[in-house]
Amino acid sequence: MILLTGGNGFLGKIIVKKLIRNCGLICLSRTATDYKISLEREIPSFNHKFDLVIHAAGKAHSIPKTVIEKQQFHDINVLGAQNLLKGLEKSGIPKQFIFISSVSVYGQELGTDISEEHPLEAIDAYGLSKIEAEKTIKEWCEKYNVICTILRLPLLVGENPPGNLGSMLKAIKKGYYFNVGGGKAKKSMVLAEDVARFIPIIAPIGGIYNITDGVHPTFKELSSAITKKEVFNLNLNLAKVFGLIGDLIGNKSPLNSLKIKKITSDLTFDDSKARKMGWNPKSVLEYLKNNNL
């Protein structure tokens, strides 16, 4: 029997579709599923004993604007994991545990082929909460001899994607998206459906893995795949000027120097460790070309 937390989330729904043939898939979520629970608020009481637990629930990456929003990352991602583990101790220890983490644990704004050996240097609320959750889960799995897998994901791609890609799609459809400096910066990303397919392969093995599509497309390649057209390009020097102006304006500005640096710098991750374990993903660009998002 399999327990999936976050079953109503973006990745969770895709995992459900891919694992639907597995009998005994039980979902936990803060909205209506088999177990309707907010993990940060309560320890679940399960009526089942699970062989595999896939912990995909959590607060997604965003920039907190208040102290309360910062605290939410810790409450949902760390306390939520701790309460889940306490609930499993009561219902029965699973054989395998998969935690959906993030490449944000590395704390890097730029870099190429960052591997799992890179230090965990995140200083933001989201990255720190993922580091702490990883540590908690690893120690628990070691204590109870559970096969532990941690999947560190970059930008997720699929139908109606959340986050930065979702914002990019909306901007393109409304006609106000533009590339900066030729859109040459490469970013790692991965198809959510490939993540789902990898789960039954890696669950019996365990380990910590970056998973990407291996292509690491540029912003220009992404926008071209989505629109099938050329999009406006903002000269890099001019963009830097706008960034400096944004620094003076403050939070209300859509651009600042940090954002310009992020969207013009490569940030890619090495997934060779996962490939040795059977990771064989599809190209995000090919998916975007063949699907109207």
N, C-alpha and C positions, 0 to 999 in steps of 0.2 A: 504494500500500500504506500502511496506517495502523498506527502503534504506539500502544497505549494502556498506560500504566503504571498500577498500582493497579487492574487489571482485576477483582480479587476484592473490592474495597471497595464500600461502599454506593453511591456515585455510579458507580464503575466498572462494576458489574454492570448498571446502568440504561443506561449509555452503550453497553455491548455489545448490549443488546436493541434499542436504537434504531438502531444502526449495523450490525446483523447482515446487512443486505442489501448492505453495502459489501464486495465481495470483498477478501480480503487483510487482514482485521483481525487483527493480532497483539497478544497481551496479555503484559504483564510484571507479575509479582507475586512476593511472597516465599513464596506458596503455589503449588500446582500450576497453572500456565498454560503458555503456549508457551515463555516464558522464566522460569524460577524463580530469581529473583535478589533479594538484599537490596542495594539500590543504595548504601546508606551504607557497605557493606563491600567492594564490588568494582565495577570498571568492567565493564560488560556487553560481551560480544563477540557482535555480531549477525551472523546469516547472511543478513540482508535489508537492502535499502536502502529507506528510507521516504520517502513524499511528505509525510505529515502525522504529527506526533507530538503526542499528547495526554498531558500529564504530570499525572495525577490522583493519583499515589502520594504519600503523606506521612503524617506523624503528626498526627492530628486535635487540635483544640483541647481542652485539659483543663488543670486546675490542677496543675502539678508540685509534688510534696511533698518532693523531694530534689534535690540538686545534680546527681545522675546523671540524673534525669528531665528536668531543664532542659537538660542537655547533649544528650539524645536528640532534642529538637526541632531543634537545630542539625545534629546528625549526619544525621538522616533527611531533613529538609527542605532543608538547604543542601548538605551533602556528597553527599546522594543526587542532587540536581539536577546538581551538578558532575560526578559520575561518569557520569550519563546522557549529558551533553553530550560528555564525553571518548569514550564508546563510540560516539556518533553521528559524531564526527570520523573514527573509524576505518572505519565501515561506509558512510558517505556522508552528506552534509549534506542534511537534508530541505528541502522548499520552504516548509513551514508548521509553526509550533510553537504549541501552545496550552498555557498553564499555568493550572491551577486554583488560584487564590489565595483570599484571604479579606478581608472587610471589616475584620477584626481589625488589618490593617496601619495603619488610621487611629488606633488606640489610644483610641477614644472609648467612654465608658460611657453617654453621653446625647447627643442632638442630633437634628435633623430635616433630612431631605433632604440628607445629606452627599454631596457630589459627588466625582468622581475627582480634582478639583483640590485637595482638602483635603490638607494636609501629612500625611506618614506619621509618626505620633507614637507608635506602639506602644512600650511599654517591657517588656511581658511576653515570656517566652521564645518562645511560639508566634508572636505578632505580629512580633517581631524576626526570627525565622527565615523568615517569609514575605516580609518586606521584603528580606532579603538574597538569598533565592532569586529574587525578581522581578528584582532588580538584576543578578544573575549571568546570568539567562536573557536579559534585554533586551540586555545588552552582547554576549553570544554571538551573538544573532540579528542584531544590527547588524554585527558583525564578518564574518559569513558571508552577509549579505544574505538572511536568512530572514524571512518574514512572521510577526511575533510578535503573539500575542493573549494578554492576561491577563484572566481572568474573576475578579472579586472577589465571592465568594459570601457571603450572610448565612446564616441558619439554613436547612438543607436539609430538605425534607419529602418523604416517600414511604413506601412500605411498610416496616415495621420500622425506623424511623429511629433513628440513633444520637444521642448527645449530649443536650442539654437537652430537646428535644422527646420523645425516647425516654423520658427520666426522667419527664416530665410525663404521658405516656400510661400508664406503669406506676403512677404515683401515683393517677391518675384511676380506673384499673381496680381498684386495691386500696382505693379509697375514702378516701384521706387527702390528696387534693389540695385546695387552697383558693386563692382569689384574695386579693390584698392591696389594700386601698384601692379596692375596686370593680373591680379588674382593668382599669383604664383605659389603662395604658401600651401604646403601640404599638411593635411590633417588625417589622423587615423580615424576610421569609423568601421562599423560592422553591421550586417543585417541581423535584425532581431530574430528572424526565423532560423538563421544559422546558429545563433546562440542556443536556441531551443533544441536544435538537432544534435548539438554537441553534448548536451546534458546526459543522456543515457550512455554515451560513449565514455565520458570522463568520470562519472559518478563512482564506478567500482575501483577507479585508479587513485584518484585524489591528487592534490598538489595545488600550486598557485600558478595561474596562467594569465598573461595578456592575450586577448583575442581581438584580431582585426581582420579586415578583408585582404590585407597584404598589399593592396594597391596604393593606399594613402593618397587619394585624389586631391588635386588643387581646387581652390575656390572657382577658378575659371572652368575647370572640367566639370565640377558639380553644377554650376549655373547653366552651362551649355547642355548638360544631360537633362536638366529639368525643363528648360525653356525651348531647347532646340534652336535658340537664336543667340546672337551676340548681345551681351548686356553692357551697359555703360561702364566705363573704367575711369576711376578717379586717380589722377596723377599722385604718386606717393608724396612728393614734396608738398603739394597742395593739401593732401590729407593730413600731413603732420601739422600744417598751419591750423587746420580745422580742429585737430586734436588739442593744440595749445589753447585755442579759444575755448574749447570745451572744458579744459582744466580750470579756466577762469570762471566760467559759468557755473560749474558744479554738477550736482546730480541730475539736474533737469536736461542736460545736454545729451543727445544721443551718441555723441562721439567725444572721446578724450584720448590723451596720449597713450594710456594703457591699452585701450581698445584697439587703437591703430597698430600698436606693437603686436598684439595678439593675432590680429587677422592678417598680418604680413610676415609672421614667423612660422617656420615649420614646427610641428609637434607630432611626432610619430612614435609608435611603439613596436617593439620586436615581439612577434608571436611564434618564433621558431620552436620554442619549447612545446607549445600546444600542437604544432604541426607534427612533431614527433609522436604525438599521442593520437593522431587521427583527425586533427583539425583541418578541414578542407573547405574553406568558405567560398561563396560566390562573390563576384565583384559588385560593389555598391553602384558603380557607374552603370554597369549593364542593367542592374535592377531599375535604376532611375530612368534609363532610356526606354525600357520596356513597360514601365508602369506609370500611369498618369496620377501623380500624387496631388 
